Amino acid sequence: MEIKNTLGLWIFVILGFLLAYAVCFFVMRYPEFRRELKYINMEIKRSDEVQRRIWKKKKKKLLRSLLPFMRY
């Protein structure tokens, strides 16, 4: 009986650490992300069709970079 309670506690602690890591990662990355996103959106609005495709690709990379296991 005691083993099951200990296992549940360890799972809870590990999930807590993972959640705290995800929140810290997002909070530290968010200001830089917002600046870059604002700049890319501005460039998309003022560019022609060929450049717009390039900027949209950069925007996709930026959005994917929010995932902790993907880097651009």
C-alpha positions as a LaTeX table, in Angstrom:
\begin{tabular}{lrrr}
\hline
Residue & $x$ (\AA) & $y$ (\AA) & $z$ (\AA) \\
\hline
Met1 & 0.00 & 0.00 & 0.00 \\
Glu2 & 2.80 & 2.38 & 0.89 \\
Ile3 & 4.60 & 1.76 & $-2.42$ \\
Lys4 & 1.58 & 2.90 & $-4.44$ \\
Asn5 & 1.35 & 6.13 & $-2.45$ \\
Thr6 & 5.06 & 6.80 & $-2.88$ \\
Leu7 & 4.88 & 6.12 & $-6.63$ \\
Gly8 & 1.94 & 8.50 & $-6.98$ \\
Leu9 & 3.82 & 11.15 & $-5.06$ \\
Trp10 & 6.90 & 10.80 & $-7.28$ \\
Ile11 & 4.79 & 11.05 & $-10.43$ \\
Phe12 & 3.14 & 14.18 & $-9.03$ \\
Val13 & 6.52 & 15.73 & $-8.18$ \\
Ile14 & 7.97 & 14.97 & $-11.62$ \\
Leu15 & 4.91 & 16.40 & $-13.38$ \\
Gly16 & 5.19 & 19.49 & $-11.18$ \\
Phe17 & 8.81 & 20.02 & $-12.21$ \\
Leu18 & 7.95 & 19.57 & $-15.88$ \\
Leu19 & 5.14 & 22.10 & $-15.60$ \\
Ala20 & 7.40 & 24.57 & $-13.80$ \\
Tyr21 & 10.07 & 24.14 & $-16.51$ \\
Ala22 & 7.52 & 24.75 & $-19.27$ \\
Val23 & 6.20 & 27.90 & $-17.58$ \\
Cys24 & 9.71 & 29.29 & $-16.97$ \\
Phe25 & 10.72 & 28.55 & $-20.56$ \\
Phe26 & 7.67 & 30.34 & $-21.91$ \\
Val27 & 8.05 & 33.36 & $-19.60$ \\
Met28 & 11.72 & 33.82 & $-20.49$ \\
Arg29 & 11.16 & 33.42 & $-24.24$ \\
Tyr30 & 7.93 & 35.43 & $-24.59$ \\
Pro31 & 9.28 & 39.05 & $-24.81$ \\
Glu32 & 11.81 & 38.18 & $-27.51$ \\
Phe33 & 9.14 & 36.19 & $-29.35$ \\
Arg34 & 6.70 & 39.14 & $-29.33$ \\
Arg35 & 9.35 & 41.55 & $-30.70$ \\
Glu36 & 10.30 & 39.20 & $-33.50$ \\
Leu37 & 6.68 & 38.45 & $-34.35$ \\
Lys38 & 5.83 & 42.14 & $-34.50$ \\
Tyr39 & 8.79 & 42.80 & $-36.80$ \\
Ile40 & 7.92 & 39.89 & $-39.11$ \\
Asn41 & 4.27 & 40.94 & $-39.33$ \\
Met42 & 5.36 & 44.48 & $-40.21$ \\
Glu43 & 7.63 & 43.13 & $-42.96$ \\
Ile44 & 4.84 & 40.92 & $-44.30$ \\
Lys45 & 2.53 & 43.92 & $-44.61$ \\
Arg46 & 4.99 & 46.08 & $-46.51$ \\
Ser47 & 6.63 & 43.49 & $-48.80$ \\
Asp48 & 5.75 & 42.30 & $-52.26$ \\
Glu49 & 4.56 & 38.78 & $-53.08$ \\
Val50 & 7.99 & 37.14 & $-53.43$ \\
Gln51 & 9.33 & 38.58 & $-50.20$ \\
Arg52 & 6.04 & 37.89 & $-48.43$ \\
Arg53 & 6.53 & 34.14 & $-48.91$ \\
Ile54 & 10.00 & 34.39 & $-47.38$ \\
Trp55 & 8.69 & 36.32 & $-44.37$ \\
Lys56 & 5.83 & 33.84 & $-43.89$ \\
Lys57 & 8.36 & 31.01 & $-43.78$ \\
Lys58 & 10.31 & 32.91 & $-41.13$ \\
Lys59 & 7.08 & 33.39 & $-39.19$ \\
Lys60 & 6.39 & 29.64 & $-39.27$ \\
Lys61 & 9.89 & 28.96 & $-37.96$ \\
Leu62 & 9.38 & 31.49 & $-35.19$ \\
Leu63 & 6.08 & 29.91 & $-34.14$ \\
Arg64 & 7.68 & 26.45 & $-34.12$ \\
Ser65 & 10.50 & 27.76 & $-31.96$ \\
Leu66 & 8.11 & 28.13 & $-29.03$ \\
Leu67 & 8.02 & 24.35 & $-28.71$ \\
Pro68 & 10.84 & 23.42 & $-26.33$ \\
Phe69 & 11.96 & 20.42 & $-28.35$ \\
Met70 & 12.19 & 22.23 & $-31.72$ \\
Arg71 & 14.81 & 24.78 & $-32.70$ \\
Tyr72 & 14.95 & 26.89 & $-35.83$ \\
\hline
\end{tabular}
